[in-house]
Amino acid sequence: MYFIDSNLLVYLHDSKEPEKQKRAHQLMELLWIRGLGRLSYQVLQEFYSVATRKLKPGLPTNIARQEIADLMAWNPPSPSAELFEQAWAIEDRWQLSWWDSLIVASALLQKCQILFTEDLHDGLLIEGLRVVNPFSKDFQPPN
């Protein structure tokens, strides 16, 4: 399974970053077709906020809401005590920000092997979860 961070979803709509937009489309299409994508409510919340309020031009709310409704097919887990406890352990051990720790914990709880994000160090391995920057020049999409 592959966990996607909100930046991947935002780049789907960022015409100011055409290379990242193209890469985001290719990767999301692959994950969608194969049913291998995973995410969290935090990712969906961040995507909605950035896409509708910070992205220029912004994504119309009805389109952002429909995309979120579609992505619910990946069954993001509800926040739980288990998620928080794992995120606290990750925050303490790896010295990540709270928000990044929540992302990593959610990916681990969903048994993901890869976390696609540009917000953490490419290649970092956290408890069996590999961080991969899908926008790096050396990126190879999953087979």
N, C-alpha and C positions, 0 to 999 in steps of 0.2 A: 504494500500500500504506500501511497505517496501523499504526504500532507502538503497543502499549499497555503502560503501566507497571503495576506491581503494585497501585498504589492503586485502579485501576479494578476489578481483580479482587476486591480486598478489599471495596470498597463494594457489590459484588453481594450480600454477606452481612451488611452492617452495618445492622441495623434501627434503630440509634440515629441514623442519618443518612438518613431516608426520601427526601429529595429527591435526594441523591447516589445512593442505591440505585436509585431509579427511572431516573435518567439513565444510570447504569452498565448497567442491564438493557437499556434502549433501544439504546444504542450497541453493546453486545456482541452483541445479537441481529442488528442490522444488519450488523456486520462478519462475524459467523458465517455468516449466510445468503449474503452476497456473497463469502465466502472471501477477504476483504481484510485480515484481521488478521495481525499478526506480533508476535512477542515473543522473549524470550531465556530461556535456562536461569536466568539471574540473576533475571528477573522471576518465573519459576515457583518458585524457591527462596524468594524474599521473600514471595510470596503464601502458600506453605505455612506458613512460620514465623509470619507475622502472623495468618493465619486460624485456625490451630490452637492458637496459644499466647497471642496478645495480644488478639484479638477477644473481646468479652464479649457474648453467649455465644459461645464458640469453635465453630468448624466441626468436626464430627466428622472424624477423620482419614480414614476410608474415603471420605467425600464429597469432601474436599479432594484425595485421591489420584486419585479418578475424574475430577474436573475437570481435573487436570493431565494425566492420560492422554488425555482428550478434546482438550485444547489442543495436544497434541503433533501434531495434524493440521496445525498451522500451521508445522511443521518448523523449530523453533528451531535456529540454527546452533550447532555445538559451539564451545567456546572455542578460539581459535587464536592463533598468533603475529600474524597479520594483525589480528585483533580488538584484541589488546593494543597493537600499534603504533599503530593508529588512535586508540585510547582515550588513549594517552599524548600523542599530538599534540593531541587535543581538550582534554585536561586542561591542557597547557601554553599553548595558544593562548587558550582561553576561560575559564581559571581555574575550571573546574567541579570538583566533588568527583570522586574516583576512581570512585565508584559511578555517578554521573550520567554521567561520561565513557564508561563501559562501556555504559550504556544508549544513549547517542547513537551511539556507534560501531556497536553492533549494529543499530540502526535504519538507519544509513547503509549498512552492508554488505548489508542486505536490500533496499536501494533504496526505502526508505519516504520518502514526501513529508511525512508528518505524524507527530509523536510526541504521543500523548495522555498527559498527566501534569499533576498539580497541583504538582509539585515544582520545576519550572523556570519562568522568566518567560514568561508567556503572550505569544505573538507573536514570541518570539526566533527568529531564523533562523540556523541553523548549517549551513554548507556545503550549502544547499538543503533542509535539513530544518527544517520549521516546528514549533515547540512550541505546542501548543494545550491549554489547560485545559478539559476537557470539563465542568467544573462551574461555569464562569463564567456570569454571567447573560446574556452576549451570545453564548453558544455556539450554533452552527448545525451540526447533524449533517451528515455527507457526503451528497451526492446519490446 
